[in-house]
């Protein structure tokens, strides 16, 4: 069977956004059964390791869809779940036999009924002032929340949720009042105002639900779940979602420079684009969940349940205006962050280099992602071409060592990884790729020339994924570079490809011109030259520097593919191998004595502790005490800023000349220099590469 396909992928920001189809009616797609059937066929024939669609799969799909449809358990009653359970083992039959999607439509009808009921009673919750003196808590770990047994219990759950939202708003207003000289309002007045604002937000939520969670969206969630149960990087994309996804991978990003992904009932920040407005502002992080969005100074909109498309309508706006995002961190803290909108440039993904002046002159190349110019893979517009150019520029500056910064690099073109690896090693294997038939192919660098043979360090973190892991693993296996960073990289060892669903139609099928969407499927796994997969385990750096990323890696996703290994390639390690043990010993001594890293460790432990307890108090005193504890942690962050290493980092003369007259790039460059000069991780990596230089000098005496 032949399938239409496009775009081999290695990035981690690959989850398809769940957006409505083009049709304006709130109905399931006319071709719903056919779409599911074609998706099933495509998975069977093209996925690397397709699961059997049987009763076990049906059970997974049943609970996964229920969980996605009602993340916070605010709509379905226990009796609804009990009723729907009759379909629990029937979904495989509906999929395999192109039957009516009875479960999807039954769940849809029940959801509409419950939304209608909630929309009628929620406003009563706001009629009277809330009392914040009782010792109550609200559980935000929804896996520990039970479905309400009846409407009365559901009303109580909504009341607690509304009380929590009002308490957050009220305490924010109280804090703000302390900082202003305006006439003071009483707590009673502020509670009334806070309650009214929260009710207005709830009103907006129910007004928008018809768009945010319509039948088309529910169908896409269902179809997408069929793919993601195979593995978290496979997906179904409606025609609109496919177009949006294509824009993202081609470098067209949203108004403040965020790469977004839907997670449960929220939109998650998958990445903060280097050089973009959010990156310049400096507070938004990958893994933040976006809770509210709005124009700065105005009421924020609760975006729970919003698709990426709906949320982006709120983040876009005129250049120079400010948008505020309320986000929930991985440690469960809530923060409101304002960002000035600006024009986004695709240039932000390109490789760029800098020079550090210190004990030794060191070059650093920042590579945000592995990009490819399909029309000219070896020419301008491809990361390998740009990397070669930056390496040569640094050599012309007579640098004594080079650092490659792959932190936050989610991947990209495999061809470019191979070409980039070839800049630092002679010809030889770079990565192994295995297809579903079990056959492994060795992908080699065939260029015997080495562009740079000096000391080399690669920086990674838990958001370094896929192609980043191939490059760092290759350099580690060859003992060519020292890898510095988080305890592990992301752990994505798979390759995806996008297939048009129409490509799965059988010959002579009676098919009109309706666009059926596409599916993104995992078709290969890749392996290090030593035979080990990077799947789940990622790459363990030679020198580990803890950071505040945790629970963001592949291993924390549901339905992940397993780690395994294959036969190692035949390769020869670098002629002047890195003395990892010596470098590790010296780094550990420095880090142990470094006050900045002590503060970082303390913050990490606090984040971890908070992430374990996802209950929030609804008692005013207890809530304010928790806010004070969070404020103390912010004080530690401020102390960390006071310990900035103040690195001597500069642009090369040619780059300064190239930026002349370009206000955008001059401003962006200023922000980049400011951030990197105060980066403790870069400071320690510089120390590591100094040790490499000194060790080489001792060896060659």
C-alpha positions in Angstrom: 0.0 0.0 0.0 1.3 3.4 -0.9 0.8 6.4 1.3 1.3 10.1 0.7 3.7 11.5 3.3 5.8 14.5 4.1 8.2 15.9 6.7 10.4 13.6 8.7 10.5 14.9 12.2 12.7 14.8 15.3 11.4 17.6 17.4 9.6 17.3 20.8 7.0 20.1 20.2 5.0 17.7 18.0 1.7 17.2 19.8 -1.0 18.3 17.4 -3.1 21.2 18.6 -6.8 20.4 19.0 -8.7 22.9 17.0 -12.1 23.0 15.3 -12.6 22.1 11.6 -13.5 24.7 9.0 -17.2 23.9 9.0 -19.2 26.4 11.1 -21.8 23.9 12.3 -21.5 22.3 15.7 -21.7 18.8 14.4 -19.4 15.8 14.2 -17.5 15.6 10.8 -19.7 14.1 8.1 -16.9 11.5 7.4 -16.3 10.6 11.1 -16.4 6.8 10.7 -14.2 7.0 7.6 -11.7 9.2 9.3 -11.4 6.8 12.2 -11.1 3.8 9.8 -8.4 5.5 7.7 -6.5 6.5 10.9 -6.7 2.9 12.0 -5.4 1.6 8.7 -2.6 4.1 8.6 -1.5 3.2 12.1 -1.5 -0.5 11.3 0.6 -0.1 8.1 2.9 2.7 9.1 3.5 3.0 12.9 6.7 1.7 14.2 5.1 -0.5 16.8 1.3 -0.4 16.4 -0.7 -1.8 19.4 -3.5 -4.2 18.6 -6.8 -2.5 18.7 -8.5 -4.9 21.0 -10.4 -4.8 24.3 -7.3 -3.7 26.2 -6.8 -0.8 23.8 -10.5 0.0 24.0 -10.2 0.3 27.8 -7.2 2.7 27.5 -9.1 4.8 24.9 -12.2 4.9 27.0 -10.5 6.3 30.1 -8.1 8.5 28.2 -11.0 10.2 26.4 -13.1 10.6 29.5 -10.1 12.2 31.2 -9.5 14.6 28.4 -13.1 15.6 28.1 -13.6 16.3 31.8 -10.1 16.9 33.2 -11.2 18.4 36.5 -14.3 16.1 37.0 -16.5 19.2 37.0 -19.2 17.9 34.7 -19.7 14.1 34.7 -21.4 12.4 37.6 -20.4 9.0 38.8 -23.7 7.7 37.4 -22.6 9.0 33.9 -19.4 7.1 34.1 -21.3 4.0 35.2 -23.6 4.3 32.2 -20.8 4.9 29.7 -18.9 1.9 31.0 -21.0 -0.3 28.8 -18.9 1.0 25.9 -15.6 0.4 27.7 -14.8 -2.8 25.7 -16.7 -1.9 22.5 -14.5 0.9 21.1 -12.2 -1.5 19.3 -15.2 -3.0 17.5 -16.4 0.5 16.4 -12.9 1.3 15.1 -12.1 -2.0 13.4 -15.5 -2.4 11.8 -16.2 1.2 10.8 -19.3 1.2 13.0 -21.2 4.1 14.4 -19.2 5.9 17.0 -21.8 5.2 19.7 -19.5 5.9 22.7 -18.3 9.2 21.4 -21.9 10.4 20.7 -23.2 9.1 24.1 -20.4 10.9 26.0 -21.1 14.0 23.9 -24.8 14.0 24.8 -24.1 13.5 28.5 -21.5 16.3 28.4 -24.0 18.7 26.8 -26.6 17.8 29.5 -24.2 18.4 32.4 -22.8 21.6 30.9 -26.4 22.8 30.6 -27.1 21.9 34.2 -23.9 23.5 35.6 -24.6 26.7 33.5 -27.9 27.0 35.4 -26.6 26.6 38.9 -23.1 28.0 39.0 -24.2 31.7 39.3 -26.0 30.9 42.6 -22.6 30.3 44.1 -21.7 33.9 43.7 -24.9 35.4 45.3 -23.5 35.5 48.8 -20.1 36.4 50.2 -17.7 33.6 50.7 -16.5 32.8 54.2 -12.7 32.1 54.4 -12.6 31.1 58.1 -13.3 27.4 57.7 -10.5 24.9 57.5 -11.2 23.7 54.0 -8.9 22.6 51.2 -9.3 22.1 47.5 -7.6 19.2 45.8 -5.9 20.2 42.5 -4.5 16.7 41.7 -7.6 15.6 39.8 -6.5 12.0 39.8 -7.3 12.1 43.5 -10.7 13.6 42.9 -13.8 11.4 42.7 -16.8 12.1 40.4 -19.7 13.7 42.2 -22.4 11.2 43.1 -25.2 13.6 42.3 -26.0 17.2 41.2 -26.0 18.4 44.8 -22.4 17.2 45.3 -21.4 18.7 42.0 -22.8 22.0 43.1 -20.6 21.9 46.2 -17.6 21.1 44.1 -18.2 24.0 41.9 -18.7 26.2 44.9 -15.3 25.2 46.4 -13.7 25.9 43.0 -15.4 29.3 42.8 -14.3 30.1 46.4 -10.7 29.3 45.5 -10.8 31.5 42.5 -12.3 34.3 44.5 -9.7 33.9 47.3 -6.9 34.1 44.8 -8.4 37.3 43.3 -9.1 38.8 46.7 -5.6 38.2 48.1 -4.0 39.6 44.9 -6.2 42.8 45.4 -5.1 43.0 49.1 -1.4 42.7 48.1 -1.9 45.3 45.4 -3.6 47.7 47.8 -0.6 47.6 50.1 1.6 48.8 47.3 -0.6 51.8 46.2 -1.5 55.1 47.7 -5.2 54.9 46.6 -8.0 55.1 49.1 -8.1 51.8 51.0 -11.1 49.4 50.5 -12.3 47.1 53.2 -11.9 43.4 52.9 -15.7 43.1 52.6 -15.7 45.5 49.6 -12.8 43.8 48.0 -14.4 40.3 48.5 -17.5 41.6 46.7 -15.5 43.0 43.9 -13.3 39.8 43.6 -16.4 37.6 43.6 -18.0 39.7 40.8 -14.9 39.5 38.7 -14.7 35.7 39.1 -18.4 35.3 38.2 -17.8 37.4 35.1 -15.0 35.0 34.2 -17.3 32.0 34.7 -19.9 33.7 32.6 -17.4 34.1 29.8 -16.3 30.4 30.2 -19.8 29.1 29.7 -20.4 31.6 26.8 -17.3 30.3 25.1 -17.7 26.6 25.7 -19.7 26.2 22.6 -16.7 27.2 20.6 -14.0 25.7 22.8 -15.5 22.3 23.3 -17.8 21.8 20.3 -18.5 18.5 18.6 -15.8 18.9 16.0 -13.2 19.5 18.8 -14.5 16.5 20.8 -14.1 14.3 17.7 -10.6 15.5 17.2 -9.7 14.8 20.8 -11.1 11.3 20.4 -9.3 10.6 17.1 -6.1 12.1 18.5 -6.3 9.8 21.5 -6.4 6.8 19.2 -3.0 7.9 17.9 -1.4 9.1 21.2 -2.1 5.7 22.8 0.3 4.3 20.3 2.9 6.8 21.6 2.8 10.4 22.8 4.3 11.9 19.6 1.7 10.3 17.3 -1.4 12.4 16.6 -4.4 13.0 14.4 -4.7 16.5 13.0 -7.8 18.0 11.5 -7.3 20.2 8.4 -7.1 23.4 10.5 -4.7 21.8 13.0 -2.5 20.5 10.2 -2.2 23.9 8.7 -1.4 25.4 12.1 1.2 22.7 12.8 2.9 23.3 9.4 3.1 27.0 10.3 4.8 26.1 13.6 7.4 23.8 12.1 8.2 26.3 9.3 9.1 28.9 11.9 6.0 31.0 12.1 5.3 31.5 15.8 2.8 33.4 17.9 2.8 37.0 18.9 5.0 36.7 22.1 7.2 33.9 21.0 5.8 30.8 22.6 5.5 27.2 21.3 2.3 25.8 22.7 0.9 22.4 23.2 -2.5 21.2 24.6 -2.3 19.3 27.9 -5.5 18.1 29.5 -7.7 21.1 30.0 -5.0 23.7 29.5 -2.5 25.0 27.0 1.1 24.3 28.0 4.2 26.3 27.1 6.3 23.8 25.3 9.1 26.2 24.5 10.1 29.9 24.9 11.6 31.0 21.6 15.1 32.5 22.0 15.1 36.2 21.2 11.3 36.5 21.2 9.3 38.9 23.5 8.6 36.3 26.2 12.2 35.2 26.2 13.3 38.8 26.6 10.9 39.3 29.5 12.5 36.3 31.1 9.8 34.8 33.4 7.7 32.5 31.3 9.1 28.9 31.2 8.7 25.7 29.3 6.2 23.5 31.2 4.1 26.4 32.5 0.4 25.8 32.2 -1.5 28.9 30.9 -4.5 29.5 33.2 -5.6 33.0 32.2 -4.8 35.5 29.4 -5.8 39.1 28.7 -4.8 42.6 28.0 -2.6 44.0 30.8 -4.6 46.0 33.2 -7.9 44.4 32.2 -9.7 41.3 33.5 -7.9 38.1 32.5 -9.9 35.4 30.7 -9.9 31.9 32.2 -8.6 29.8 29.3 -9.1 26.4 30.8 -10.6 24.3 28.0 -9.4 26.6 25.3 -7.8 25.2 22.1 -4.5 26.7 21.0 -6.3 28.5 18.3 -8.7 30.2 20.7 -5.9 31.1 23.2 -3.7 32.6 20.4 -6.5 35.0 19.6 -6.0 36.5 23.0 -2.1 36.6 22.9 -2.0 38.3 19.5 -2.4 42.1 19.3 -0.8 45.3 18.1 3.0 45.7 18.4 4.0 47.4 21.6 0.8 46.5 23.5 1.1 44.3 26.6 -0.6 40.9 27.3 -0.7 39.2 30.7 -0.6 35.5 31.2 -1.4 33.8 34.5 0.5 30.5 34.6 0.8 27.6 36.9 4.3 26.3 37.5 5.3 22.6 37.8 5.6 23.2 41.5 1.9 24.3 41.6 2.7 28.0 42.2 0.6 30.6 40.3 2.2 33.7 38.7 0.9 36.5 36.5 3.4 37.7 33.9 3.1 40.6 31.4 4.9 40.6 28.0 5.1 43.3 25.4 4.0 42.1 22.0 6.6 42.4 19.3 7.2 41.3 15.7 8.5 37.7 15.6 11.4 36.8 13.3 12.2 33.3 12.1 15.8 34.3 12.5 15.4 33.5 16.2 16.0 29.8 15.4 19.3 30.3 13.6 22.7 29.5 15.0 24.7 32.4 16.4 28.0 32.7 18.2 29.7 34.8 20.8 33.1 35.1 22.5 33.9 34.9 26.2 37.1 36.7 27.4 38.5 35.3 30.6 41.3 32.9 31.6 41.1 31.7 28.0 39.3 33.0 25.0 36.3 30.7 24.4 33.6 30.7 21.7 30.0 29.7 22.2 27.5 28.7 19.5 23.8 28.8 20.5 21.7 26.5 18.4 17.9 26.8 19.2 16.9 24.0 16.9 18.1 21.8 14.0 16.6 23.4 10.9 16.8 22.4 7.2 16.4 24.2 3.9 14.7 21.5 1.8 15.6 23.2 -1.4 19.3 23.4 -0.5 20.1 21.0 2.4 23.8 21.9 2.5 23.4 25.6 1.9 22.1 28.7 3.6 19.0 28.2 5.7 20.2 24.9 7.1 21.6 24.6 10.6 24.7 22.5 9.4 25.6 25.3 7.0 25.2 28.0 9.7 27.1 25.9 12.3 30.0 25.5 9.9 30.1 29.2 9.3 30.0 30.0 13.0 32.8 27.5 13.7 35.0 29.1 11.1 34.2 32.6 12.5 35.3 31.4 16.0 38.5 29.9 14.6 39.3 33.2 12.9 39.0 34.7 16.4 41.6 32.2 17.7 39.4 30.8 20.4 40.9 28.1 22.5 37.7 26.1 23.1 34.1 26.0 21.9 30.8 25.5 23.8 27.7 24.4 21.9 24.5 25.4 23.7 21.7 22.9 23.0 19.6 23.8 26.1 15.9 23.9 25.1 16.7 22.6 21.6 13.8 20.2 20.9 15.3 18.7 17.8 14.7 19.0 14.0 16.4 17.6 10.9 18.3 14.3 11.3 20.3 15.1 8.1 21.6 18.2 9.8 22.6 16.4 12.9 24.9 14.1 10.9 26.4 17.0 9.0 27.0 19.0 12.3 28.6 16.0 14.0 30.9 15.7 11.0 32.3 19.2 11.8 34.0 17.7 14.9 34.8 14.1 14.1 36.4 12.4 11.1 34.1 10.2 8.9 32.2 7.5 10.8 28.8 6.5 12.1 26.7 9.2 13.9 23.4 7.5 14.6 21.6 4.2 13.9 18.0 4.2 12.7 15.7 1.2 13.0 12.4 0.7 11.2 9.4 -1.4 12.2 10.7 -4.5 10.3 13.7 -4.5 12.8 16.3 -3.5 10.3 18.9 -1.0 11.5 20.6 1.4 9.2 23.8 3.2 10.2 23.8 6.9 9.2 27.4 8.1 8.7 29.3 11.2 8.3 31.3 10.6 5.1 33.4 13.6 5.2 37.0 12.8 6.5 37.7 16.4 7.2 37.3 17.9 10.7 36.4 21.6 10.9 37.4 22.0 14.5 39.6 19.7 16.6 40.0 21.7 19.8 38.3 21.4 23.3 34.6 21.0 23.0 31.7 21.2 25.5 28.0 20.7 24.9 25.4 22.2 27.2 22.0 20.4 27.5 19.0 20.3 29.8 15.8 18.3 30.2 14.3 20.1 27.3 17.1 19.1 24.9 15.5 16.4 22.8 15.7 14.2 19.8 18.2 15.6 17.4 20.0 17.4 20.3 20.3 14.0 22.0 21.7 12.4 18.8 24.5 15.1 18.6 25.3 15.0 22.3 25.2 11.2 22.5 27.5 10.9 19.4 30.0 13.4 20.9 29.9 11.5 24.2 30.4 8.1 22.6 33.3 9.3 20.6 34.8 10.9 23.7 35.0 14.0 21.6 33.2 16.5 23.9 32.2 16.8 27.5 28.5 17.0 28.0 27.3 19.4 30.8 23.8 19.9 32.1 20.6 18.4 33.7 20.7 14.9 35.2 19.1 13.7 31.9 18.0 15.1 28.6 14.3 14.7 27.4 14.5 11.1 26.3 12.8 11.2 22.9 14.3 8.5 20.7 11.8 8.4 17.9 11.2 9.8 14.4 7.8 11.0 13.1 6.3 11.6 9.7 3.1 13.2 8.6 0.7 11.3 6.3 -2.3 12.6 4.5 -5.3 10.4 5.5 -6.5 10.4 1.9 -3.4 8.4 1.1 -4.8 5.4 3.0 -7.9 5.3 0.7 -8.2 2.0 -1.1 -8.1 2.1 -5.0 -11.5 3.1 -6.6 -12.8 4.5 -3.3 -15.8 6.8 -3.8 -14.3 9.9 -2.3 -15.1 13.6 -2.8 -12.7 16.5 -2.3 -13.3 16.7 1.5 -10.1 17.2 3.4 -9.9 14.4 6.0 -6.9 15.8 7.8 -3.6 14.0 8.5 -1.9 11.8 11.0 1.6 12.2 12.5 3.0 8.8 13.2 6.2 7.4 14.8 7.9 5.4 12.1 11.4 4.9 13.4 13.6 4.7 16.5 17.1 5.9 16.6 20.1 4.6 18.6 23.5 5.8 19.7 26.5 4.5 17.9 27.1 2.4 21.1 23.8 0.7 20.5 21.8 2.2 23.3 18.5 4.0 22.6 18.0 7.5 23.9 14.3 6.7 24.3 13.1 7.4 27.9 16.7 7.5 29.4 17.9 10.4 27.3 21.6 11.3 27.5 23.2 11.5 31.0 25.7 14.4 31.0 29.3 13.7 32.0 29.0 16.7 34.4 25.6 17.1 36.0 24.4 20.5 37.0 20.9 20.5 38.6 18.2 22.8 37.3 14.6 23.5 38.0 13.2 21.3 35.2 11.6 18.2 36.4 8.7 16.0 35.5 8.9 17.4 31.9 10.7 14.5 30.2 9.4 11.8 28.0 9.3 9.3 30.9 6.5 11.3 32.5 4.2 11.0 29.5 1.6 8.2 29.3 1.9 5.5 26.6 5.6 5.9 26.0 7.6 3.5 23.9 10.2 1.4 25.7 14.0 1.8 26.0 16.0 -0.9 24.2 19.4 -1.4 22.6 20.8 -2.9 19.4 24.3 -4.0 18.2 26.8 -1.2 18.5 28.3 0.4 15.4 32.0 0.1 14.6 33.5 3.4 15.4 36.8 4.8 16.6 36.9 7.2 19.6 38.6 10.6 19.4 42.4 10.5 19.3 42.6 12.9 22.2 39.7 11.7 24.4 38.1 13.8 27.1 39.2 12.9 30.6 35.7 12.9 32.0 36.6 11.7 35.6 39.1 14.5 36.1 36.8 17.1 34.8 33.9 15.8 36.9 36.0 15.8 40.1 37.1 19.4 39.6 33.6 20.6 38.7 32.0 18.9 41.7 34.4 20.7 44.1 33.7 24.1 42.5 29.9 23.6 42.5 29.9 22.4 46.1 31.6 25.7 47.1 29.5 27.9 44.9 26.8 29.9 46.8 24.7 30.3 43.6 24.4 26.6 43.1 23.6 26.1 46.8 20.7 28.5 46.3 19.6 26.7 43.1 19.6 23.3 45.0 17.5 24.8 47.8 15.0 26.2 45.2 14.8 22.8 43.5 14.1 21.0 46.7 11.3 23.5 47.5 9.8 23.1 44.1 9.8 19.3 44.4 8.3 19.5 47.9 5.5 21.8 46.7 4.8 19.6 43.6 4.0 16.6 45.8 1.2 18.4 47.6 -1.4 19.8 45.2 -4.0 20.8 47.8 -4.7 24.5 48.4 -6.2 25.9 51.6 -9.5 27.9 51.4 -8.9 29.4 54.8 -7.6 33.0 54.5 -4.9 32.7 57.1 -3.5 29.5 55.7 -3.7 30.8 52.2 -1.8 33.9 53.1 0.8 31.9 54.9 1.3 29.8 51.8 1.7 33.0 49.7 4.3 34.2 52.1 6.2 31.0 51.8 6.2 31.5 48.0 7.4 35.0 48.5 10.3 33.8 50.5 11.3 31.5 47.6 11.1 34.6 45.3 13.5 36.3 47.7 16.0 33.4 47.2 15.6 34.0 43.5 16.5 37.6 44.0 19.5 36.6 46.0 20.6 34.4 43.1 20.5 37.4 40.8 22.8 39.2 43.2 25.4 36.4 42.6 25.6 36.9 38.9 29.0 35.8 37.5 29.1 38.9 35.2 30.8 37.1 32.4 32.8 39.0 29.8 30.8 38.1 26.7 31.1 39.9 23.4 30.0 39.8 19.8 32.5 39.3 17.0 33.2 42.4 14.9 31.6 40.9 11.8 28.4 40.3 13.7 28.3 43.8 15.1 28.7 45.2 11.6 25.9 43.0 10.3 23.5 44.2 13.0 24.3 47.9 12.4 21.1 49.8 11.7 18.8 46.8 12.5 17.0 48.0 15.7 15.3 44.6 16.1 18.6 42.7 16.1 20.4 45.3 18.2 17.7 45.1 20.9 17.6 41.3 20.7 21.3 41.0 20.9 21.4 43.3 23.9 18.9 41.0 25.7 20.8 37.9 24.8 24.1 39.3 26.1 22.4 40.4 29.4 21.0 36.9 30.0 24.1 34.9 29.1 26.5 37.1 31.0 24.6 36.2 34.2 24.2 32.5 33.5 25.7 30.3 36.2 25.5 27.2 34.0 27.6 28.9 31.3 30.0 30.1 34.0 30.6 26.6 35.2 30.8 25.2 31.6 33.5 27.8 31.0 35.4 26.5 34.0 35.1 23.0 32.7 36.5 23.9 29.3 39.3 25.8 31.0 40.2 22.5 32.8 40.2 20.8 29.4 42.6 23.3 28.0 44.9 23.1 31.0 44.8 19.3 30.9 45.7 19.3 27.2 48.6 21.6 27.9 49.9 19.3 30.6 49.5 16.2 28.4 51.5 17.8 25.5 54.4 19.2 27.6 
